Each structure stands twice: as C-alpha cells, then as structure tokens.
Amino acid sequence: MRYRLHTLHPRKDYTSDTTEVIDVDVVDPITAFVIGLEAINSSATQTAHPMACLKKIELVDGSDVLFSLDGYEAEALDWYNNGGKFRNNYNYALNGGGECRYVGINFGRYKYDPLFAFDPKKFTNPQLRITLDIDAGGNAPATLYLTVWASLFDERTISPTGFLMAKEIKSYSIASSVHEYTDLPVDYPYRGLYFRPFVAGTEPNQVVSNIKLSEDHDKKIPFDHGFQDIERCILEGYPLVREHYYFADDTSAKYLYIAPSTRVAGWIQAWKETAPAGTHSFYDGDGGKAEIIAGTVGENIQVFVEGAIPHSVLEIPFGDKQDPADWYDVRALKSLRLDVTGAGTATGYIFIQQARSY
C-alpha cells in the first residue's frame, strides 16, 4: 500500500483530568494525526462547547515544541486548512449520548502532501501530549474517550523538505481601547496568523476594533484593519461554518454551544416518531452561544446552524496557501509586531502556522 492509517493510541476512557503522553513510535512520514474525542453526557444541559475538554494538544521532541494549541484552536485551524470543512463530527448533545469530534493535526498543505510531512526520523523522541479536562465542555460529561490515528506514507517514498508547525504565542485579557503588543517570531515563513478574541455570547468583531501587523518598527505595515474588514475582504472565499446537533430543549431557555460565532442562523426540527407538540425558537449564537426555547413543551430536536468565523478564530492568510513560494517569509526581518486594539472585554488568543524546514 502507498498509504495507511495507523492507530497510534487505541480508544481509551478517562474519568478524571489527565495528560496522556503518546510516543510517536513509527518511522514512516506522517501527513496528519487525527484526534477523536467522545464526551459522554451525564446531563441534558450543555455548559460549553465539547472542544473545551481538549485543554491542550502538544507535539514535542524533548524541549522542542513542534505543535501546541488547545482544542478550539486546533479544530478552527483544521477547518481553515481543509477549505472550510469539519471532519465527521457527530454532535449528539442529549443526556446519555456522546458528542464526538474529530480534529486533524495537519503537517502538509493537503492530505498526503509529499513536500510537507512530519518525519519522525528527523527527531530524537517525538511525543504527542494531550491534556484532557473531563467536564470543561459538553453536557457535564463524566467520561471522555480518546483515540488518535496517524495517516502515514507507506510504500510511497517521499523526501519532505519540512512540515507545517502551529503554536499558540500568547493568551491575554482584552480591554476596551487598550493596545496589546505582541512580538512574533521571525524564524520560519508564515502560512497563516490566527487571532481568537473569545467571549461566549458576543461576536468576536465586537471586542476588537483594529488589528495591525508591523515590520521593523512600522517600516512596512502589511495589515492595519478592523476585524470585519479582514473577515469580509480576505476570507470571503470560505464557506459558511455549518453544524448539526441533536438537543433537548425546554420551555425555559437553554444554551447550545456551537462553532460558528458571528452572523449565526439556526433551524430546528423535532426529532421524534410523531408530529411535534409545540414550537421551538432559535436565537442569537454570537460567540458560539445560541439560545433555544420550546413554546409549550420541551422535546428532542435537531438543530442546524450556520454562520461565520469558527470558534471566533480569525485567519490572516499569507498568499496562496498551496504555494510555499507565496507565503510570508519573515526571516530577513529584525522585528514583527502584532498590535491589537480592544473594543470590549474578552480573552485573546494568538497563534501561528509556519513552514518549518528540516
């Protein structure tokens, strides 16, 4: 076979917070890891998106950090890297059900990219470290299941020049009218810069007034725009963020936590064998927090949602994402600074994707 799927970490259950350390003990080049997370619900009420249970995903080689994002960031990056598509998620947000999310850690521009792949032979002791927070999201799960697969090159011989590396640079508290300055690394070319201004219940564009990127103390300013300017003029080619959930509503408002974070719309259909007894309303969705209420009686329902900006993560791409020669090569710069001006209260997360060469 030219390619194969290897189970790096068989499905395992966890009932308490932990960090699972997984040795990457394969020798074939890896095009992607796929992390499967199943949150088994013990309530009909959702407290946060299930991605909150993936507190941190790291790929390390000793002290060298090769990938480091949380679950929200990793899934948003996977969405952007796959042309605006999630993987085969199954959002069964009912009591006793499982909310199943599948997140790709992509080392190439596309699946089985021969130019960019993670080659374990280039490293001493690569390990994947996944930190779980059992009940941080979902419907108060008491158990999580974790599975990790590796998509490998098998009989096809390749000579990758490097791999795509992603890291969170910082997290901080956003405040209105306050500038947050961040010195970004200039060691490898950038494929994308990502900013997540997050507060559940608020559109991300409402808490940020401007994003500025400055080279060598304003000698050149590649970006100096508002959040919505970048969203409308640079990300216009991406499809809407779409998801489907099973959920139980009630005559009192309940919250459903979703991936789209702005311009959200939702449609509800009863999920039962007989005709529905009442009406159901969908409202808001800003910051990934939707409000759902039943008119006369609560029922099991299907909810279809769509909107923009997955998990409040804004992408600033640098050129044609499939052409390495078109990416943002910062290696000749002395400094690269990000200046974000707040417009409200939220938590800001900054992360990057770079092409790291061997």
C-alpha positions as a printed NumPy array, in Angstrom:
array([[  0.   ,   0.   ,   0.   ],
       [  1.187,   3.508,  -0.741],
       [ -0.587,   4.898,   2.343],
       [ -2.032,   3.506,   5.547],
       [ -3.937,   4.572,   8.643],
       [ -2.236,   3.611,  11.884],
       [ -3.915,   3.589,  15.308],
       [ -1.368,   5.437,  17.404],
       [ -3.5  ,   5.428,  20.571],
       [ -6.382,   2.931,  20.818],
       [ -9.723,   4.182,  22.145],
       [ -9.413,   4.664,  25.901],
       [-11.767,   6.058,  28.534],
       [-10.911,   8.706,  31.142],
       [-12.906,   9.711,  34.196],
       [-10.569,  12.355,  35.62 ],
       [ -8.408,  15.158,  34.244],
       [ -5.154,  13.886,  32.827],
       [ -2.353,  14.396,  30.32 ],
       [ -1.899,  11.402,  28.045],
       [  1.663,  11.064,  26.704],
       [  1.836,   9.11 ,  23.446],
       [  5.162,   8.087,  21.947],
       [  5.291,   8.617,  18.186],
       [  6.966,   5.281,  17.639],
       [  6.564,   4.989,  13.874],
       [  9.265,   5.604,  11.259],
       [  7.154,   6.425,   8.204],
       [  6.404,  10.084,   7.378],
       [  3.108,  11.328,   8.817],
       [  0.76 ,  13.575,   6.85 ],
       [ -1.619,  14.123,   9.799],
       [ -2.726,  12.992,  13.221],
       [ -6.47 ,  12.679,  13.751],
       [ -7.673,  13.041,  17.328],
       [-11.042,  11.542,  18.218],
       [-12.767,  12.929,  21.329],
       [-16.03 ,  11.474,  22.64 ],
       [-17.662,  13.289,  25.565],
       [-20.295,  11.051,  27.191],
       [-23.035,  13.294,  28.539],
       [-24.499,  12.963,  32.031],
       [-26.935,  15.892,  31.709],
       [-29.4  ,  17.412,  29.247],
       [-27.824,  20.825,  29.804],
       [-24.744,  21.94 ,  27.916],
       [-22.218,  24.116,  29.763],
       [-19.69 ,  24.83 ,  26.977],
       [-18.616,  23.503,  23.607],
       [-17.108,  19.974,  23.858],
       [-13.834,  21.276,  22.398],
       [-13.235,  22.853,  25.826],
       [-12.446,  19.316,  27.052],
       [ -9.322,  19.302,  24.868],
       [ -7.328,  21.647,  27.045],
       [ -4.044,  21.311,  25.166],
       [ -2.573,  19.353,  22.268],
       [  1.215,  19.3  ,  22.024],
       [  3.77 ,  17.591,  19.826],
       [  7.211,  17.803,  21.421],
       [ 10.702,  16.46 ,  20.926],
       [ 12.356,  16.902,  24.295],
       [ 12.183,  20.652,  24.977],
       [ 11.454,  21.466,  21.323],
       [  7.739,  22.276,  20.901],
       [  6.561,  21.413,  17.39 ],
       [  2.808,  21.953,  17.854],
       [  0.876,  23.488,  20.736],
       [ -2.788,  24.536,  20.552],
       [ -5.946,  23.995,  22.57 ],
       [ -8.955,  22.131,  21.186],
       [-10.785,  25.215,  19.889],
       [ -7.686,  26.488,  18.094],
       [ -6.796,  23.088,  16.627],
       [-10.295,  22.497,  15.253],
       [-10.518,  26.007,  13.771],
       [ -7.097,  25.584,  12.136],
       [ -8.204,  22.201,  10.746],
       [-11.345,  23.886,   9.323],
       [ -9.298,  26.611,   7.614],
       [ -6.734,  24.097,   6.324],
       [ -9.456,  21.922,   4.801],
       [-11.251,  24.595,   2.807],
       [-13.941,  25.294,   5.377],
       [-14.93 ,  21.759,   6.337],
       [-15.112,  19.962,   9.675],
       [-14.421,  16.265,   9.902],
       [-17.063,  13.61 ,  10.521],
       [-18.359,  15.055,  13.807],
       [-21.476,  13.664,  15.481],
       [-22.987,  16.166,  17.899],
       [-25.383,  14.045,  19.955],
       [-25.923,  16.563,  22.754],
       [-28.563,  14.554,  24.633],
       [-28.338,  13.125,  28.13 ],
       [-26.508,   9.787,  27.938],
       [-25.325,  10.464,  24.394],
       [-21.875,  11.257,  23.114],
       [-20.61 ,  14.422,  21.461],
       [-17.958,  13.168,  19.06 ],
       [-15.405,  15.5  ,  17.484],
       [-12.542,  14.609,  15.173],
       [ -9.661,  17.07 ,  14.798],
       [ -6.798,  16.846,  12.334],
       [ -3.253,  17.964,  13.112],
       [ -2.109,  18.585,   9.548],
       [  1.568,  18.626,   8.625],
       [  1.027,  19.189,   4.917],
       [ -0.897,  21.533,   2.653],
       [ -3.285,  18.686,   1.907],
       [ -3.614,  15.006,   2.748],
       [ -0.532,  13.067,   1.629],
       [  1.403,  16.152,   0.599],
       [  4.862,  14.823,  -0.466],
       [  6.583,  18.175,   0.112],
       [  5.459,  18.812,   3.719],
       [  5.102,  15.949,   6.209],
       [  6.25 ,  15.107,   9.721],
       [  9.213,  12.742,   9.515],
       [  9.779,  11.074,  12.917],
       [ 13.27 ,  10.002,  11.844],
       [ 14.361,  13.652,  11.945],
       [ 13.74 ,  13.782,  15.7  ],
       [ 15.032,  12.006,  18.803],
       [ 11.928,  11.166,  20.854],
       [  8.766,  12.797,  19.469],
       [  5.75 ,  12.609,  21.761],
       [  2.147,  13.682,  21.439],
       [  0.801,  15.082,  24.716],
       [ -2.952,  15.567,  25.067],
       [ -4.362,  17.25 ,  28.172],
       [ -7.993,  16.487,  28.97 ],
       [-10.378,  18.467,  31.178],
       [-13.211,  15.996,  31.673],
       [-16.146,  18.311,  32.368],
       [-14.963,  21.622,  30.876],
       [-17.434,  21.346,  27.982],
       [-20.293,  19.293,  26.623],
       [-23.208,  18.169,  28.783],
       [-21.363,  17.656,  32.09 ],
       [-19.506,  14.555,  30.835],
       [-18.222,  12.147,  33.463],
       [-16.281,  10.121,  30.879],
       [-14.189,  11.019,  27.842],
       [-12.933,   8.607,  25.212],
       [ -9.749,   9.457,  23.309],
       [ -8.429,   7.852,  20.127],
       [ -5.512,   9.001,  17.979],
       [ -4.773,   7.883,  14.428],
       [ -1.791,   8.677,  12.2  ],
       [ -2.156,   8.925,   8.422],
       [  1.152,   7.574,   7.095],
       [  3.05 ,   7.238,   3.86 ],
       [  3.73 ,   3.535,   3.496],
       [  5.302,   2.153,   0.323],
       [  5.478,   5.563,  -1.292],
       [  8.935,   7.046,  -0.71 ],
       [  8.977,  10.811,  -0.209],
       [ 11.598,  13.37 ,   0.782],
       [  9.702,  16.137,   2.585],
       [ 11.501,  19.456,   2.903],
       [  9.737,  20.274,   6.171],
       [  6.367,  20.3  ,   7.903],
       [  3.682,  22.751,   8.973],
       [  4.124,  23.764,  12.602],
       [  1.458,  25.564,  14.682],
       [  1.849,  27.203,  18.087],
       [ -0.093,  29.472,  20.403],
       [  2.035,  32.558,  21.006],
       [  0.06 ,  34.049,  23.89 ],
       [ -3.298,  34.473,  25.598],
       [ -4.293,  37.666,  27.363],
       [ -7.216,  39.745,  28.642],
       [ -8.69 ,  42.109,  26.053],
       [ -9.836,  45.51 ,  27.333],
       [-11.615,  48.32 ,  25.529],
       [ -9.327,  50.886,  23.82 ],
       [ -6.211,  49.103,  25.104],
       [ -3.42 ,  48.144,  22.683],
       [ -1.883,  44.705,  23.12 ],
       [  1.564,  44.433,  21.527],
       [  2.984,  41.016,  20.693],
       [  6.43 ,  40.355,  19.234],
       [  6.089,  37.477,  16.794],
       [  8.891,  35.04 ,  15.872],
       [ 10.801,  35.579,  12.637],
       [ 12.44 ,  32.158,  12.383],
       [ 10.254,  30.422,   9.757],
       [  7.919,  31.533,   6.94 ],
       [  4.259,  32.079,   7.88 ],
       [  1.386,  30.298,   6.176],
       [ -1.168,  31.938,   8.461],
       [ -1.66 ,  34.146,  11.503],
       [ -4.682,  33.456,  13.73 ],
       [ -6.404,  35.575,  16.336],
       [ -9.237,  34.434,  18.604],
       [-10.979,  37.15 ,  20.65 ],
       [-13.369,  34.978,  22.633],
       [-16.256,  35.563,  24.972],
       [-19.335,  33.343,  24.773],
       [-22.395,  35.357,  23.79 ],
       [-20.55 ,  38.157,  21.966],
       [-19.48 ,  38.363,  18.328],
       [-15.674,  38.467,  18.076],
       [-15.769,  41.648,  15.98 ],
       [-17.474,  43.448,  18.884],
       [-14.474,  43.13 ,  21.202],
       [-11.726,  44.156,  18.74 ],
       [-11.541,  47.47 ,  16.908],
       [ -8.301,  47.051,  14.935],
       [ -5.552,  44.573,  14.046],
       [ -2.196,  45.886,  12.878],
       [  0.873,  43.966,  11.751],
       [  4.134,  45.939,  11.667],
       [  7.536,  45.07 ,  10.215],
       [ 10.717,  46.612,  11.63 ],
       [  9.036,  49.313,  13.714],
       [  6.472,  50.409,  11.111],
       [  8.87 ,  50.426,   8.167],
       [  6.161,  48.358,   6.483],
       [  2.607,  47.668,   7.682],
       [  1.086,  44.632,   5.887],
       [ -2.22 ,  44.814,   7.801],
       [ -3.961,  47.655,   9.6  ],
       [ -7.684,  46.898,   9.54 ],
       [-10.741,  46.167,  11.627],
       [-11.84 ,  42.602,  12.364],
       [-14.783,  42.769,   9.96 ],
       [-12.645,  44.338,   7.205],
       [-10.399,  41.273,   7.244],
       [-13.358,  38.901,   7.514],
       [-15.244,  40.442,   4.571],
       [-12.371,  41.241,   2.219],
       [ -9.821,  38.487,   2.831],
       [-11.868,  35.474,   3.985],
       [-14.719,  35.904,   1.516],
       [-13.805,  32.689,  -0.291],
       [-14.547,  30.399,   2.656],
       [-17.956,  28.728,   3.008],
       [-20.186,  29.29 ,   5.997],
       [-19.436,  27.294,   9.143],
       [-22.148,  24.611,   9.282],
       [-23.047,  22.101,  12.006],
       [-25.865,  19.765,  13.006],
       [-26.812,  18.943,  16.616],
       [-29.263,  16.722,  18.465],
       [-30.508,  18.573,  21.526],
       [-33.284,  18.607,  24.135],
       [-34.998,  21.948,  24.609],
       [-37.395,  23.131,  27.312],
       [-39.927,  25.87 ,  27.972],
       [-37.154,  27.699,  29.806],
       [-34.269,  28.918,  27.662],
       [-31.293,  26.556,  27.26 ],
       [-27.931,  27.244,  25.675],
       [-26.373,  25.296,  22.826],
       [-22.659,  25.935,  22.27 ],
       [-21.696,  25.874,  18.604],
       [-18.677,  26.539,  16.355],
       [-19.939,  29.498,  14.23 ],
       [-19.536,  32.738,  16.166],
       [-20.987,  35.571,  14.072],
       [-23.918,  36.087,  11.678],
       [-25.401,  32.87 ,  13.059],
       [-28.702,  31.401,  11.862],
       [-30.4  ,  28.24 ,  13.077],
       [-33.221,  25.908,  12.057],
       [-34.999,  23.453,  14.357],
       [-36.869,  20.261,  13.506],
       [-38.414,  17.853,  16.013],
       [-36.575,  14.551,  16.308],
       [-39.28 ,  12.039,  17.167],
       [-41.563,   9.453,  15.606],
       [-44.755,  11.523,  15.906],
       [-45.627,  15.067,  14.84 ],
       [-44.31 ,  17.779,  17.21 ],
       [-46.495,  19.087,  20.011],
       [-45.117,  22.606,  20.12 ],
       [-42.963,  25.287,  18.564],
       [-39.246,  25.838,  19.046],
       [-37.249,  29.048,  18.811],
       [-33.582,  29.627,  17.973],
       [-31.949,  32.915,  18.964],
       [-28.535,  34.612,  18.945],
       [-25.444,  32.377,  18.555],
       [-22.915,  35.205,  18.954],
       [-19.588,  33.951,  20.247],
       [-20.824,  30.391,  19.713],
       [-23.606,  30.598,  22.325],
       [-27.121,  30.001,  20.97 ],
       [-30.355,  30.239,  22.959],
       [-33.094,  27.684,  22.333],
       [-36.566,  27.599,  23.874],
       [-39.719,  25.486,  23.404],
       [-43.121,  27.162,  23.143],
       [-45.337,  24.7  ,  25.032],
       [-43.371,  21.516,  25.661],
       [-39.71 ,  20.553,  25.546],
       [-38.717,  17.856,  23.064],
       [-35.751,  16.208,  21.459],
       [-34.891,  18.305,  18.427],
       [-32.445,  18.538,  15.537],
       [-30.686,  21.887,  15.183],
       [-28.971,  23.025,  12.005],
       [-26.711,  26.062,  12.419],
       [-24.557,  28.144,  10.132],
       [-22.548,  31.329,  10.436],
       [-19.003,  32.594,  10.099],
       [-15.65 ,  32.503,  11.928],
       [-15.207,  29.054,  13.563],
       [-14.741,  29.245,  17.337],
       [-14.172,  33.038,  16.998],
       [-10.846,  32.344,  15.214],
       [ -9.935,  34.843,  12.502],
       [ -7.387,  33.733,   9.906],
       [ -4.977,  36.13 ,   8.204],
       [ -3.594,  34.008,   5.341],
       [ -0.361,  34.929,   3.618],
       [ -0.717,  34.32 ,  -0.092],
       [ -1.753,  31.181,  -1.94 ],
       [ -1.962,  28.522,   0.77 ],
       [ -0.92 ,  25.806,  -1.694],
       [  2.185,  27.629,  -2.974],
       [  5.091,  27.769,  -0.477],
       [  6.85 ,  30.41 ,  -2.593],
       [  3.88 ,  32.711,  -1.971],
       [  3.975,  32.507,   1.839],
       [  5.149,  35.292,   4.145],
       [  8.905,  34.874,   4.571],
       [  9.858,  36.854,   7.673],
       [ 13.408,  35.542,   8.08 ],
       [ 15.025,  38.77 ,   6.837],
       [ 13.104,  40.935,   9.313],
       [ 14.533,  42.28 ,  12.537],
       [ 11.119,  42.518,  14.215],
       [  7.5  ,  41.619,  13.563],
       [  4.881,  43.042,  15.91 ],
       [  1.146,  42.483,  16.21 ],
       [ -0.871,  45.381,  17.643],
       [ -4.458,  44.547,  18.601],
       [ -6.771,  47.28 ,  19.882],
       [ -9.569,  46.085,  22.116],
       [-13.174,  47.248,  21.973],
       [-14.641,  45.205,  24.81 ],
       [-13.854,  42.54 ,  27.383],
       [-12.762,  39.08 ,  26.258],
       [ -9.832,  36.676,  26.216],
       [ -7.482,  36.961,  23.257],
       [ -5.513,  34.054,  21.821],
       [ -2.787,  34.476,  19.188],
       [ -1.383,  31.524,  17.266],
       [  0.54 ,  30.961,  14.057],
       [  1.209,  28.326,  11.416],
       [  4.717,  28.227,   9.961],
       [  6.612,  26.126,   7.431],
       [  9.47 ,  24.577,   9.377],
       [ 12.258,  23.141,   7.264],
       [ 14.404,  20.101,   8.068]])
